[in-house]
Amino acid sequence: MQRALRKFLLALVRLAVSTFYRVQILGGTVPAEGPVILVANHPNALVDPTLLLQSTERRIFFLGKEPLLRMPVIGWMIRTIGLIPVYRSQDGADTAKNADAFKAVFSALEQGQVIGLFPEGKSHHEPANQRLKTGAARMALGADPHVGGEPRIVPVGLVYAEKGTFRSRVAVWIGEPVDGGDLRAADGSTTWADVERLTERIGKSLDNVTVNLDQWEDWPLLRVAERIWRPARGSQRVQRMAMLAGAARRLRRDHPREAQRLARRIAAFRRALRGLGLSADHLDARYSPLTIARFALRHVLAIVVGAPLVGLAFAYWFAPYLSIATLLPRLKPGADLRATYKLVGALLFFPVWWIGTSVLLAWYTTWWVAVLLAIFAPIAGRLALRFAEDYLVAWREVRAFARIVPARRLRQRLVYERDLICAQIDELGGRLAGEAASTSDQSPALPSTRGR
């Protein structure tokens, strides 16, 4: 019974997070067997563990602060899914109890299980990864390699486009395993220096699968730069963002004036695009009569077929949505907690509304009508969400077409400004690459050509 309940909760959580976000898995894979320690950055509170669940079908035993287990409903769900409590001094807990946490971790690793933890030690809204605690390294070095095998430490970067926004994108970036076996002596003993060295390696591996900024104001500018300089698709976009962020930090450190001038230029270009309701992609769009006809036919049919479904589904699910939207401002969550509050609210309000309306319908009509509602309401909701997103994309394309096609000179000016920005990025990237080569600096540097 407990196992079936855990599988149901995991399926529900995975469905909720894949509905809230557009999740993309990239990079490597989590090993299919053997002891594994997943280490991830922690920018989004309880949402972060749900995204680690997307990275593997294996069961994950998470480490988390003990007060989570005392939260109503959430504590029960976390306990059912699997949590090893950690006792923190800032919570007023007895940290001596953490010896039991280490025993539980070692036992799980020796059985070939997966441990998930966030070595930064707390959720935060900082633009870069924070200094790591040593717990992950101590667990990896403390486990007996002769029982379950050498634990593999796998870094997982969680890169959110807009972490508090419904249907925004998030990348789950799985990195290469961190090697710590060379730090263990022949007799299995380790020193505190070994723990610190492994912690440093884990930190570097997490930096390699995340986007680290000097300040949040750089994020929208980097997104524009990524779109116009060496345009990429899919997983390459996130990796390109990480490279650009590293180069931007070096540029601000070594050439602050040039960095400021480039940032101002990109910001002005971004304002011009936003003022027209355009994206950088629209500057290279080609509108042939055949393309326009295909676009119109496809979206007119989608509107005719999907509009009734969207209207009915939105009308049905509006009440739980409105409940969450009304309560959230009153709770005043921090930036790293907004998505958690929304997701928890969805896990509570939407099922209650769905079950409650089905029961009422069965009471006042017949049971088969209630069964039909219970089956088709969630399906209709997902389909309506898909149709609504298509409508928004279509509207943006129509608006862009109406604004950019008649304004040929404006389009030419924007293209000219874009090319100047790219040339400036090329020039600064070449300078950084030359400096890195002369000083053996391993910090990210940009290639010297744009390659459009």
C-alpha positions as CSV (number, residue, x, y, z in Angstrom):
1,M,0.0,0.0,0.0
2,Q,2.8,2.4,0.9
3,R,4.6,1.7,-2.3
4,A,1.5,2.2,-4.4
5,L,0.8,5.5,-2.6
6,R,4.4,6.7,-3.2
7,K,4.1,5.9,-6.9
8,F,0.8,7.8,-7.1
9,L,2.2,10.9,-5.4
10,L,5.3,10.8,-7.6
11,A,3.2,10.6,-10.7
12,L,1.0,13.5,-9.4
13,V,4.1,15.7,-8.6
14,R,5.7,14.9,-12.0
15,L,2.4,15.9,-13.7
16,A,2.1,19.1,-11.7
17,V,5.7,20.3,-12.4
18,S,5.5,19.3,-16.1
19,T,2.3,21.4,-16.3
20,F,3.7,24.4,-14.5
21,Y,7.0,24.4,-16.4
22,R,8.2,23.4,-19.9
23,V,10.9,21.0,-18.7
24,Q,13.9,20.2,-20.8
25,I,16.4,17.5,-19.8
26,L,19.8,17.9,-21.3
27,G,23.4,16.9,-20.9
28,G,24.2,13.4,-19.6
29,T,22.1,10.8,-17.8
30,V,21.8,9.6,-14.2
31,P,23.4,6.1,-13.9
32,A,20.8,3.4,-14.1
33,E,22.2,1.4,-11.3
34,G,24.7,1.6,-8.4
35,P,25.0,4.2,-5.6
36,V,24.5,7.8,-6.8
37,I,24.6,11.2,-5.1
38,L,22.7,13.9,-7.1
39,V,23.9,17.4,-6.2
40,A,22.0,20.4,-7.5
41,N,21.8,24.1,-7.1
42,H,18.9,25.4,-5.0
43,P,17.2,28.5,-6.4
44,N,13.6,27.5,-6.1
45,A,12.7,25.9,-2.8
46,L,10.5,22.8,-2.9
47,V,10.2,23.0,-6.7
48,D,13.9,21.9,-7.1
49,P,13.4,18.4,-5.8
50,T,10.5,17.9,-8.1
51,L,12.7,18.7,-11.0
52,L,15.3,16.2,-9.9
53,L,12.5,13.6,-10.0
54,Q,12.3,14.4,-13.7
55,S,15.9,13.4,-14.3
56,T,15.6,9.7,-13.5
57,E,13.0,7.0,-13.0
58,R,15.0,5.7,-10.0
59,R,13.8,6.4,-6.5
60,I,15.6,9.3,-4.9
61,F,16.1,9.7,-1.1
62,F,16.2,13.4,-0.5
63,L,17.9,15.2,2.3
64,G,16.0,18.2,3.6
65,K,15.5,20.3,6.7
66,E,13.6,18.6,9.5
67,P,10.9,21.3,9.8
68,L,9.5,20.3,6.4
69,L,8.2,17.1,8.0
70,R,6.1,19.1,10.4
71,M,4.3,21.0,7.7
72,P,0.6,20.1,7.3
73,V,0.0,18.0,4.2
74,I,3.4,18.8,2.7
75,G,5.1,16.9,5.5
76,W,3.1,13.8,4.8
77,M,3.8,14.0,1.1
78,I,7.5,14.5,1.6
79,R,7.7,11.7,4.1
80,T,5.8,9.3,1.8
81,I,8.1,10.2,-1.2
82,G,11.2,9.8,0.9
83,L,13.1,12.3,3.0
84,I,16.1,12.0,5.3
85,P,15.8,14.8,7.8
86,V,18.7,17.2,8.4
87,Y,18.8,19.1,11.7
88,R,20.1,22.7,11.4
89,S,21.1,25.0,14.2
90,Q,19.2,27.9,12.6
91,D,16.0,25.9,13.1
92,G,16.8,25.5,16.8
93,A,17.4,21.7,16.3
94,D,19.9,19.4,18.0
95,T,22.6,19.0,15.3
96,A,23.9,15.9,17.0
97,K,20.9,14.1,15.5
98,N,22.6,14.5,12.1
99,A,24.6,11.4,12.9
100,D,21.4,9.4,12.2
101,A,21.1,11.2,8.8
102,F,24.6,10.2,7.8
103,K,23.8,6.6,8.9
104,A,20.7,6.6,6.7
105,V,22.6,8.0,3.8
106,F,25.4,5.4,4.1
107,S,22.9,2.6,4.4
108,A,21.1,3.8,1.2
109,L,24.3,4.1,-0.7
110,E,25.5,0.7,0.3
111,Q,22.2,-0.7,-1.0
112,G,22.9,1.0,-4.4
113,Q,20.3,3.8,-4.0
114,V,20.2,7.4,-5.2
115,I,20.6,10.3,-2.7
116,G,19.5,13.8,-3.7
117,L,20.7,16.9,-1.9
118,F,21.4,20.6,-2.4
119,P,24.9,21.4,-1.0
120,E,24.3,25.1,-0.9
121,G,22.3,24.3,2.2
122,K,19.3,26.6,1.6
123,S,17.1,27.9,-1.1
124,H,18.1,31.4,-2.3
125,H,17.4,34.0,-5.0
126,E,21.0,35.0,-5.7
127,P,22.2,35.3,-9.3
128,A,25.0,32.8,-8.8
129,N,25.6,29.6,-6.9
130,Q,26.5,30.0,-3.3
131,R,29.3,28.5,-1.2
132,L,28.8,24.8,-0.7
133,K,28.5,22.9,2.5
134,T,30.7,19.9,2.9
135,G,27.9,17.3,3.5
136,A,27.9,15.9,0.0
137,A,31.7,15.3,0.0
138,R,31.6,13.7,3.5
139,M,28.8,11.4,2.4
140,A,30.6,10.3,-0.7
141,L,33.9,9.7,1.1
142,G,32.3,8.2,4.1
143,A,30.3,5.5,2.3
144,D,31.9,2.0,2.2
145,P,33.0,1.4,-1.5
146,H,33.4,-2.3,-0.9
147,V,29.7,-2.8,0.0
148,G,27.7,-0.8,-2.6
149,G,30.5,0.4,-4.9
150,E,32.1,3.8,-5.2
151,P,29.3,6.4,-5.1
152,R,29.1,8.5,-8.2
153,I,28.5,12.2,-7.6
154,V,26.4,13.6,-10.4
155,P,25.9,17.4,-10.7
156,V,22.5,18.6,-11.9
157,G,22.0,22.2,-12.8
158,L,18.5,23.7,-12.6
159,V,18.3,26.7,-15.0
160,Y,15.0,28.6,-14.9
161,A,14.1,31.2,-17.5
162,E,11.5,32.8,-15.1
163,K,11.2,30.6,-12.1
164,G,8.0,32.1,-10.7
165,T,6.1,32.2,-14.0
166,F,3.6,29.6,-15.2
167,R,4.6,27.7,-18.4
168,S,8.1,29.2,-18.4
169,R,11.1,27.1,-19.4
170,V,13.4,25.2,-17.1
171,A,16.4,23.1,-18.1
172,V,17.5,20.2,-16.0
173,W,21.2,20.0,-17.0
174,I,22.9,16.7,-16.0
175,G,26.7,17.0,-15.9
176,E,29.6,14.5,-15.9
177,P,30.1,12.6,-12.6
178,V,32.6,14.1,-10.2
179,D,35.5,11.8,-9.5
180,G,36.5,11.5,-5.8
181,G,37.9,8.0,-5.6
182,D,41.5,9.3,-5.8
183,L,41.0,11.1,-2.5
184,R,40.4,7.9,-0.6
185,A,43.5,6.2,0.9
186,A,44.1,2.5,0.3
187,D,42.7,1.7,3.8
188,G,39.6,3.8,3.0
189,S,40.6,6.7,5.3
190,T,40.2,10.3,4.4
191,T,41.2,13.7,5.8
192,W,39.4,17.0,6.2
193,A,41.6,18.3,3.4
194,D,40.2,15.6,1.1
195,V,36.7,16.6,2.0
196,E,37.4,20.2,1.1
197,R,39.1,19.2,-2.2
198,L,36.1,17.1,-3.1
199,T,33.7,19.9,-2.1
200,E,35.7,22.3,-4.4
201,R,35.3,19.8,-7.3
202,I,31.6,19.5,-6.7
203,G,31.3,23.3,-6.7
204,K,33.2,23.6,-10.1
205,S,31.0,20.8,-11.6
206,L,27.8,22.7,-10.5
207,D,29.2,25.9,-12.0
208,N,29.7,24.1,-15.3
209,V,26.0,23.1,-15.5
210,T,24.4,26.4,-14.3
211,V,24.2,30.0,-15.5
212,N,26.0,32.2,-13.0
213,L,25.6,36.0,-13.1
214,D,27.0,39.0,-11.3
215,Q,23.6,40.6,-11.0
216,W,20.0,39.7,-12.1
217,E,19.9,42.7,-14.4
218,D,22.3,40.8,-16.7
219,W,19.8,38.0,-17.3
220,P,17.5,39.7,-19.9
221,L,20.5,41.2,-21.7
222,L,22.2,37.8,-21.9
223,R,19.0,36.3,-23.3
224,V,18.9,38.9,-26.1
225,A,22.6,38.4,-26.8
226,E,22.2,34.7,-27.0
227,R,19.3,35.1,-29.5
228,I,21.3,37.4,-31.9
229,W,24.8,36.1,-31.5
230,R,25.3,32.5,-32.9
231,P,21.6,31.6,-32.7
232,A,21.1,28.1,-31.2
233,R,18.3,25.7,-30.6
234,G,17.2,23.3,-27.9
235,S,19.8,22.3,-25.3
236,Q,22.5,24.4,-27.0
237,R,20.7,27.6,-25.9
238,V,21.2,26.9,-22.2
239,Q,24.8,25.9,-22.7
240,R,25.4,29.1,-24.8
241,M,23.8,31.1,-22.0
242,A,26.2,29.6,-19.5
243,M,29.2,30.4,-21.7
244,L,28.0,34.0,-22.3
245,A,27.4,34.5,-18.6
246,G,31.0,33.3,-17.8
247,A,32.4,35.6,-20.4
248,A,30.3,38.5,-19.2
249,R,31.7,38.1,-15.7
250,R,35.2,38.1,-17.0
251,L,34.5,41.1,-19.1
252,R,33.1,43.1,-16.2
253,R,36.0,42.1,-14.1
254,D,38.8,42.9,-16.6
255,H,37.2,45.5,-18.8
256,P,34.4,47.3,-16.8
257,R,34.0,50.2,-19.2
258,E,33.6,48.0,-22.3
259,A,31.2,45.8,-20.4
260,Q,29.1,48.8,-19.4
261,R,29.0,50.1,-23.0
262,L,28.0,46.8,-24.4
263,A,25.3,46.3,-21.7
264,R,23.8,49.7,-22.5
265,R,23.7,49.0,-26.2
266,I,22.0,45.6,-25.7
267,A,19.5,47.2,-23.3
268,A,18.6,49.9,-25.8
269,F,18.2,47.3,-28.6
270,R,16.0,45.2,-26.3
271,R,13.8,48.2,-25.4
272,A,13.4,48.9,-29.2
273,L,12.3,45.4,-29.8
274,R,9.9,45.2,-26.8
275,G,8.4,48.6,-27.8
276,L,7.4,47.1,-31.1
277,G,6.3,43.7,-29.6
278,L,9.0,41.9,-31.5
279,S,11.7,39.4,-30.7
280,A,15.1,39.1,-32.3
281,D,14.0,36.2,-34.4
282,H,11.5,38.4,-36.3
283,L,14.3,40.4,-37.8
284,D,15.2,37.5,-40.1
285,A,11.7,36.3,-40.8
286,R,10.7,35.8,-44.4
287,Y,7.0,36.2,-45.3
288,S,6.2,34.5,-48.6
289,P,2.6,34.2,-49.8
290,L,2.8,30.4,-49.4
291,T,4.1,30.8,-45.8
292,I,1.4,33.2,-44.9
293,A,-1.3,31.0,-46.4
294,R,-0.1,27.9,-44.5
295,F,0.1,29.9,-41.3
296,A,-3.4,31.3,-41.7
297,L,-5.0,27.9,-42.6
298,R,-3.4,26.0,-39.8
299,H,-4.3,28.6,-37.1
300,V,-7.8,29.3,-38.4
301,L,-8.6,25.6,-38.2
302,A,-7.0,25.4,-34.7
303,I,-9.2,28.3,-33.5
304,V,-12.4,26.8,-35.0
305,V,-11.7,23.4,-33.4
306,G,-10.1,24.5,-30.2
307,A,-11.9,27.7,-29.1
308,P,-14.9,25.9,-27.6
309,L,-12.7,23.4,-25.8
310,V,-10.5,26.2,-24.4
311,G,-13.6,28.2,-23.3
312,L,-15.2,25.2,-21.5
313,A,-12.0,24.0,-19.9
314,F,-11.0,27.5,-18.7
315,A,-14.5,28.1,-17.3
316,Y,-14.3,24.8,-15.4
317,W,-10.8,25.2,-13.9
318,F,-11.1,29.0,-13.3
319,A,-12.2,28.6,-9.6
320,P,-9.1,26.8,-8.3
321,Y,-6.9,29.1,-10.4
322,L,-8.6,32.2,-9.0
323,S,-8.2,30.8,-5.4
324,I,-4.4,30.5,-5.8
325,A,-4.1,33.9,-7.6
326,T,-6.1,35.5,-4.7
327,L,-4.2,33.9,-1.8
328,L,-0.7,34.3,-3.2
329,P,-0.3,38.2,-2.8
330,R,-1.6,37.8,0.8
331,L,1.0,35.2,1.7
332,K,3.8,37.5,0.3
333,P,6.3,34.7,-0.6
334,G,9.9,35.5,-1.4
335,A,11.2,35.3,-5.0
336,D,12.5,31.7,-4.4
337,L,9.2,30.6,-2.8
338,R,6.6,31.9,-5.3
339,A,6.7,28.9,-7.6
340,T,6.6,26.6,-4.5
341,Y,3.4,28.3,-3.2
342,K,1.8,28.1,-6.6
343,L,2.7,24.5,-7.1
344,V,1.6,23.4,-3.6
345,G,-1.6,25.4,-4.1
346,A,-2.2,23.6,-7.4
347,L,-1.7,20.2,-5.8
348,L,-4.3,21.1,-3.2
349,F,-6.9,23.2,-4.9
350,F,-7.2,21.6,-8.3
351,P,-7.7,18.0,-7.0
352,V,-10.1,19.2,-4.4
353,W,-12.1,21.1,-7.0
354,W,-12.0,18.1,-9.4
355,I,-13.1,15.5,-6.9
356,G,-15.7,17.9,-5.3
357,T,-17.4,18.8,-8.5
358,S,-17.5,15.1,-9.6
359,V,-19.1,14.1,-6.3
360,L,-21.7,16.9,-6.5
361,L,-22.5,15.9,-10.1
362,A,-23.0,12.3,-9.1
363,W,-25.2,13.4,-6.2
364,Y,-27.5,15.7,-8.3
365,T,-27.4,13.8,-11.6
366,T,-26.2,10.2,-12.3
367,W,-22.9,8.5,-11.6
368,W,-21.9,8.0,-15.2
369,V,-22.1,11.8,-15.9
370,A,-19.8,12.3,-12.9
371,V,-17.4,9.6,-14.2
372,L,-17.3,11.3,-17.7
373,L,-16.5,14.6,-16.0
374,A,-13.8,13.0,-13.8
375,I,-12.1,11.5,-16.9
376,F,-12.4,14.3,-19.4
377,A,-11.9,17.4,-17.3
378,P,-8.1,16.9,-16.8
379,I,-7.6,15.8,-20.4
380,A,-9.6,18.9,-21.6
381,G,-7.5,21.1,-19.4
382,R,-4.2,19.9,-20.8
383,L,-5.5,20.2,-24.4
384,A,-6.9,23.6,-23.7
385,L,-3.6,24.8,-22.3
386,R,-1.9,23.6,-25.5
387,F,-4.4,25.3,-27.7
388,A,-4.1,28.6,-25.7
389,E,-0.3,28.6,-26.1
390,D,-0.7,28.1,-29.8
391,Y,-3.1,31.0,-29.9
392,L,-0.6,33.3,-28.1
393,V,2.2,32.3,-30.5
394,A,-0.1,33.0,-33.5
395,W,-1.1,36.4,-32.1
396,R,2.5,37.4,-31.6
397,E,3.4,36.3,-35.1
398,V,0.4,38.2,-36.6
399,R,1.3,41.3,-34.6
400,A,5.0,41.1,-35.7
401,F,4.0,40.7,-39.3
402,A,1.7,43.7,-39.1
403,R,4.4,45.9,-37.6
404,I,7.6,44.8,-39.3
405,V,6.5,44.3,-42.9
406,P,5.3,47.9,-43.6
407,A,8.3,49.4,-41.7
408,R,11.1,48.3,-43.9
409,R,13.5,51.1,-42.9
410,L,12.9,50.4,-39.2
411,R,13.6,46.7,-39.8
412,Q,16.9,47.7,-41.6
413,R,17.9,49.9,-38.7
414,L,17.3,47.2,-36.2
415,V,19.2,44.6,-38.3
416,Y,22.1,47.1,-38.6
417,E,22.1,47.7,-34.8
418,R,22.0,43.9,-34.2
419,D,25.0,43.4,-36.4
420,L,27.0,46.2,-34.7
421,I,26.3,44.5,-31.3
422,C,27.4,41.1,-32.7
423,A,30.6,42.7,-34.1
424,Q,31.3,44.2,-30.7
425,I,30.7,40.8,-29.0
426,D,33.1,39.3,-31.5
427,E,35.8,41.9,-30.8
428,L,35.5,41.6,-27.1
429,G,35.4,37.8,-27.3
430,G,38.6,37.8,-29.3
431,R,40.2,40.0,-26.8
432,L,39.2,37.7,-23.9
433,A,40.3,34.6,-25.8
434,G,43.7,36.2,-26.4
435,E,44.1,37.2,-22.8
436,A,43.0,33.7,-21.6
437,A,45.6,32.1,-23.9
438,S,48.4,34.3,-22.7
439,T,47.6,33.8,-19.0
440,S,46.4,30.2,-19.2
441,D,43.1,31.4,-17.7
442,Q,40.5,28.7,-17.8
443,S,37.5,31.1,-17.5
444,P,35.0,31.0,-20.3
445,A,35.9,33.0,-23.4
446,L,33.9,33.6,-26.5
447,P,34.9,32.3,-29.9
448,S,36.2,35.0,-32.2
449,T,33.6,34.6,-35.0
450,R,29.9,34.8,-34.8
451,G,29.1,32.4,-37.6
452,R,25.6,33.6,-38.5
